[in-house]
Amino acid sequence: MADLRSLPASTVWLASIGCFTALALLFTSQVWVDYNYAGRPLSWGGALVVALIEWELWALLAPALIRLSERVSFSRERWKVALAVHLPASVAVGAAKLMVEAFIIARAIGPGRGPSSSLKTHLTLLTYWGIVAATHAARHYRQARERELRAAQLETELARAQVEALKMQLHPHFLFNTLNAVSGLMRENVETADQMLSKLAELFQRTFETADVQEVPLRRELEFIDAYLTIQRTRFGERLCVSVAATPEARDTLVPSLILQPLVENAIQHGVAERPGRGRIGIDARVASGRLVITIANDGPPLPPVIREGYGLRNLRSRLEALYGTRAAFSLEPRPDGGATAVVRLPLAYDGTAP
Amino acid sequence: MTLRALVVDDEPVARRKLRMLLEGEPSVQVVGECEDGGAAVDAIREQRPDVVFLDIQMPGLDGFDVVEALEPDEQPAIVFVTAYDRYAVRAFEIHAVDYLLKPFERARLRKTIERLVSRTNGRDAGRRVQAAVETVRRHQPLRRVLVKAAGRIYAVRVEDVEAIEAAGHYLEVRTSSAAHLIRESIGTLAQRLDASRFVRIHRSTIVNVDRIRDLQPAFHGEFVVTLHSGRRLRCSRTYAAGLTEALGR
């Protein structure tokens, strides 16, 4: 069901009129019986007119009542407020409606005694609360749908991030160059060759582990990146200089799983792999003004004025949006002395086991 | 006969591996190592090796750039060394060019050396290497423009280029801070550039659309194109539609 607030007013009115016309037709025979019992025989046509007057008045009132129910709804925290608003409102709206209705009916079929007024009062109050209940149900349904949609979207984005991570590991230039380095190291330093293989295995293992985990402590992400960087440092030797600094507080903070990998990969690609000579990568994570701030800097060539973002960065943006909405931010900024800094800002959250 | 070999790879471990394996071969003498393409071009000119083991993916000039930078008479026998690359490997197969896929083993390297020593690879090997490089290049848009200046050779990344303008028999490749002269025709270069980024705006001008700040209509359906650097260019009527289309993408 669509959000009532987002529907055009004309649609709400039309739906309301349609709904209550149907009710009027349904209640015509009831009106006919009531008036006959009250000793005031009506024709079927007269009964239909009375029923239409009774129900179309609700059609006029319904949009306003729906809006009121949307604003003052029966949630777990606010039910007392809602009761305090809707109880007097139902009595006041009901009484006013009954008076207006009696006046119009008298003009339509002539003055005279109608059916029992207590019956009418009950039905009026019941209708008011019916509208409130229907609005509440619609709202509940809508929220459940939104939650489902969001969960599904998050799952998709995580799956994509995982595919991206695997692509990085299976990328021919990464995988085969790493294997070639292992094959070279075997002839000169078995320990290093051994370490290289176990780090490569660790990359795959950690990627598979994140299959259904949206958030992990930053500590885990840094371990993942460490395995990746150990391999890259062995391959590039002195050309790649990496520094990682993270405060203990930052390490415990939850971050989206696999969030660092595309950023570090980009930093190495642009900062080191594509230009001759040495390149520096600096990874820093700290808590500042109530947020976790992660920066990944490289001293490669300056950023062009328009950045063509690859799939990895677009995926990162949409995951941040789905997980945190406006509470998270990502930016890619030029550094004054060349190179670029990627900055991720996240709300602070910890899992149950962390302090 | 001893083969004088040069090893070119940006990864130190990979260079050490090749050197170690080659030094185990009595018919080969390693005369040097280079860690990027620019150094390789210089070393080839200076040392005149018989064979170069040439990595393809390198910063600055890559392996293919090295081949393009060399004059035909300077070119030694080339053995490309690469992690898997579909187009390149197919091109090497088609043109019967020597290559090694990483990770390679001693036996595979030995076969390559045997072919080099016995010269079974034929006389026109150099021409076939050039043809293979051309084939690969046709499959991918240009990523770097090679500039040869005063005996030095270097690469300008295409994303750093803001515009290319014809200047007599040369082209002026402009970045925001410098201009480089290359000998090439504007039509040939336009064809090799990524069409989603580089657009012809005049008979003698190509522009990088990512560098355009704004467009102002001028007389006769022409536009004045202002770049982020402040530089202004003219877009003639013939090319105006192509430019607005590229900017709309």
Chai-1 contact restraints between the chains, C-beta under 6 A:
chainA,res_idxA,chainB,res_idxB,connection_type,confidence,min_distance_angstrom,max_distance_angstrom,comment,restraint_id
A,P172,B,A83,contact,1.0,0.0,6.0,A-B,restraint_1
A,P172,B,Y84,contact,1.0,0.0,6.0,A-B,restraint_2
A,H173,B,Q57,contact,1.0,0.0,6.0,A-B,restraint_3
A,H173,B,A83,contact,1.0,0.0,6.0,A-B,restraint_4
A,F176,B,A83,contact,1.0,0.0,6.0,A-B,restraint_5
A,F176,B,Y84,contact,1.0,0.0,6.0,A-B,restraint_6
A,F176,B,K102,contact,1.0,0.0,6.0,A-B,restraint_7
A,N177,B,A83,contact,1.0,0.0,6.0,A-B,restraint_8
A,L179,B,P103,contact,1.0,0.0,6.0,A-B,restraint_9
A,N180,B,A14,contact,1.0,0.0,6.0,A-B,restraint_10
A,N180,B,K102,contact,1.0,0.0,6.0,A-B,restraint_11
A,N180,B,P103,contact,1.0,0.0,6.0,A-B,restraint_12
A,A181,B,V13,contact,1.0,0.0,6.0,A-B,restraint_13
A,S183,B,P103,contact,1.0,0.0,6.0,A-B,restraint_14
A,G184,B,V13,contact,1.0,0.0,6.0,A-B,restraint_15
A,G184,B,R16,contact,1.0,0.0,6.0,A-B,restraint_16
A,G184,B,K17,contact,1.0,0.0,6.0,A-B,restraint_17
A,R187,B,M20,contact,1.0,0.0,6.0,A-B,restraint_18
A,R235,B,E11,contact,1.0,0.0,6.0,A-B,restraint_19
A,G237,B,P12,contact,1.0,0.0,6.0,A-B,restraint_20
A,E274,B,P59,contact,1.0,0.0,6.0,A-B,restraint_21
A,R275,B,P59,contact,1.0,0.0,6.0,A-B,restraint_22
A,P276,B,D36,contact,1.0,0.0,6.0,A-B,restraint_23
A,P276,B,P59,contact,1.0,0.0,6.0,A-B,restraint_24
A,P276,B,G60,contact,1.0,0.0,6.0,A-B,restraint_25
A,P304,B,E159,contact,1.0,0.0,6.0,A-B,restraint_26
A,P304,B,D210,contact,1.0,0.0,6.0,A-B,restraint_27
A,P305,B,H228,contact,1.0,0.0,6.0,A-B,restraint_28
A,V306,B,D210,contact,1.0,0.0,6.0,A-B,restraint_29
